[in-house]
């Protein structure tokens, strides 16, 4: 039987649309126009002699044959990705596109410094970062849309993913200069409920960004925010308390803009972890080694006054 002429770009565009269930989103992920994607998939369907996508509804759906094609396309593109990585590993090269999903604790300080250094040391490496919660990180890793996930405080649910702890950061109850507890630096546990907290929580996810210890003193939640950096800024304004990993706020603590409040005498630490599919490429290892070093610096460095 003669094998039909199928281009890898057709499989890649089809995979992007099938994964996102949208021609527009698939085109965005493939970095081409929607018309280019549509023409390529039509050509793929003609080569296979079958309709792969049901275009009659608002959301694109796979036909029965489309499901089979998607499974094979995933394997083909995965093998191609492995071929490129294996070649680069053999030659010790660090290059290409690396897609990285991260919770905000990394993005506050260590990740930007890491990416800036990598850009200078490995100019052929292009890292694409996306801010998202743990569940989204896990889903996109399993679907092959991310190469690495950076997550705080939880382990992946899926057994197919590997997890590596990069740093354990102490957790601190903090207040800003204008807060009544700033000068005292301590509070009786029973009195803590008088002061409102701002709490990070991911919208629509079961896993919260809140690190407050279970069984800790009662508290009053005055506000919730999805962006952890927004919580830090609200504490700096002086009205709220927050309970956050020290790795995020080391600079503000050094400058005495934030101050720890003695009350919760715990040894809790936030685990900052990297998630990935099995196997560690040279490229992933270089990124993780640089990130681990930057995280350690975030806890140890002294800021200039």
N, C-alpha and C positions, 0 to 999 in steps of 0.2 A: 504494500500500500504506500502510495506517495504521501509524504508528510506535507501538509499545507504550509505555505510561507507565512510564518508568524514572527513579528518583530517583538523584541523584549519591551519596547516602549508601549506597545499595545497591551501586553500583560500587566505592565506597571500601572497604566492609566485605568484599566479595568479593575485592578486590585484596589486602587485609591477610591474609585466610585463605589465599589461593592462594600468596602469597609465603612465608608462614611454615609452610604445610602443617599448620596446627593452628587449630581454632576458638578454643581458649583463648588462644593466643598472638596470633592475629589480633584478638581482642576487646581484649586488653591494648594492642596497638599502636593500635587505634582508640579507646581510652579509653571503651568501652561494655561492657555485660555480654555474656556468651557467648550468652544467649538472644536478645538484640537482634540480634546478628550473624546467628544462625541463621535468625531470622524474615525478616530483610532479604534474605538470600541465597535463601531459599525463594521469596520474592516476586519476586526477579529471575529465578529459574528459570521461574516461572509466566509471567512477562511474555515471556520468550524462547521458551517452549515446549520447553525442553531441560534435562536434568540437567547441571550444570556441575562438580559435585564428586562424587567417589567416596568415600562415607562408610563403606565396608565394611571397610577396613583400619584399623590403629592410627594410621597417618599419612594425613591427608587428601591425596587425589590428584586432579588435574584429569582430567576426561574429555576425549575428543577435541574435543568442542564447547567444553568449558571452556578448553582451550588457546587456541582462537580468541577466546573472550570475554575471556580474560586479556590477550591482546595488544592488543585494542581498548580495554579498560578502562585499560591502562597509558598508551595514547596520549591518551585523553580526560582522564584525571587529570593527565597531564603538560601538556596544553594549558591546562587550568584553572589549574595552578600558574604557567605562563608568563604567563597573562592577569593574574593578581594581581600578579606581580612586575613586569610591564611597566607596569601602572597605577601601582604604588608608585614605580617608577623615574621615570616621567614627572612625578610630583608630588613627588619627593624625599622620600618617606616611608620610614621604617625601622620596621617593625612585623611582627607575626605570629610564627609558630613557625619556628625555625631549628634543625635537628638536626645535631649536630656530634659526630663520632667522633674520639677523640684517643688517641695513645700517652701514656705517663705523664710523659715529659720536659716536656711543656707543662703538665700538670696540677699539677706540683710547686710552681709559683710564678706564672708569667706568666698562665696562663689564668684562675685565680680572680680575679686583680686586674683583668683585662680585663673579665670578665663583671660584676663589681661596678660598674665605671665605666659600662658600657653600660646597666645596669639604671637608673642615675640619669639618664643622658643620653637614653635612648630607652625610656621606661616601657612602650611598646606592643610592644616586642620581647621575645619569650620564647625563650631559648636552652636547648635540651635537650642535655646532654652525656653521652657514653657512652665508657667506657674500653675500648679494644680494640687488638689488634695490627694491623699494616699490611694483612695479607691480608683480615681482616674489614672494615676500613675500605674497602678497594677493592671488595669484594663488595657491601657495602651502598650505596656510592655508585652503582654500576652498576645496582642494583635500585631506586634512587630513594628509599631509606630515609634517606639522609643528604644534607644540603646541602653540608657541608664535611667534609674529613678533615684532621687534623693529624698528621703522621707524621715520624719522625726517621730519617735515615740511608739511606733507600732511595727509589727512584722507582717510580711505579705501573707495573705490567706492561701493563695495558690501554691501548691507543692512544687510546681514547675519552676518557680522563681527562687533564686539564691539571694541571701541577704548578708551584708558585711557591715559591721559597726565601724564607723570611721572615727567617732569621738563620743565620749560621754560627758555631757556638760552639766555642772551643778545648776540647780534651779533656785531662783531668788524671789522673795516677796519684795516688791520695790515701790517707791513713791518718788514724786518730784519735789523740787525745791519749795513750792508753794503749799505743799500738803502739810496738815497739822502734825503728822508723824515724822517729818523730815528731821527736825532738830532732835527729837527724842531718840529716833532710830530703833524704837521698840514699842510693842503694844501687848497688853494682856490678851491672851487668846479669847477670853470671854467678851472683850470689848471690840474685837475685830469686826463683828457684824454691824457696827455703827458706820463703817466706812465702805462706800460703794467700790466695786471692782469692775474693770473692763476685761472682758473675757473673749479670747479668739475662738471662733467656731466656724468650721467649714459648712457652708450652706448645702443642704441636701445630702450630707454624708453622715453616716453613723459614727465615724471616728472624729472626735472633736480636737480642736487645737488647744483646748484647755489642759494645762498641766497640774492644776490644783490637786494636792494629795487627797486621795480617798480617806475619809475618817478625820480630815483636818477640821479646825474650828469652823463653826457656822459663819457664812459670809453673805453679803448682799450683792447681787449682780446688778449693777447699774446700767450696763451696756454690753452688747456683744458686737464684735466686728469680725469680718472675714480676713482682713489684712492685719497681720501681726504688727507690722510697722506702724499701722494706725493706732494700735493699742499702746505702743511705746510713746507715740506723740501725745496721746491723750493723758498718759501718766505724766509726761513732762509738763503739761499744762497745769497740773497740781491738784485736780479734783479726785482722780481715780487712783486706786491701787491695782497692781497686776502681779501675776505669778508667772515668770518667764524664764527660759534657759539663759544662763549668764553669757553664753557665746554670742547672743544677739545684742547684748547691751553693755559689753565690756568697755567700749569707748565712753559711753555716757557715765558709767560708774567711775572710770578714771578721772573724768572731768568734774565729778561731783554734781552732775546734773540730775542723776538718779542716785538713790541711796537705798541699800538693803534695810528692811525692817525686821528686827528680831522678833519672832513670834512662832513661826513654824520650824521647830528644831527637827528637821528631817535630813536624811541623807539621799533624798530623791535626786536622780539625775536623768536628763533627757538623752536618749540614744539617738544619734544622728547616723543614719544608715544609708548604704547604697544597695539598691535592688537591681537585679539583672537576670537575663536568661542564662542558662548554664554555659560555662566557658568564659574565659577572660582573654580578650584580645589585647595586643600590645597597646592599642589606642585607648581602650578602657582603663587599662592599668596605669598608663601615664596620667590620665585625667584624675583617677582616684588617688594616686600617690600625691599629686599636686594639691588636691582638695584636702586630703588629710593634713598635710603640712600647714595649709592656710587656716584650717579650723583650729589646730593647736596654737598657731600664732594669735588667733583671735582671743584666746583665753590668757595668753602670756604677755602679749605686747603692752608696752606703756605708751600712751598717746602723748604727743607734744602739747604743752600748755599753750 
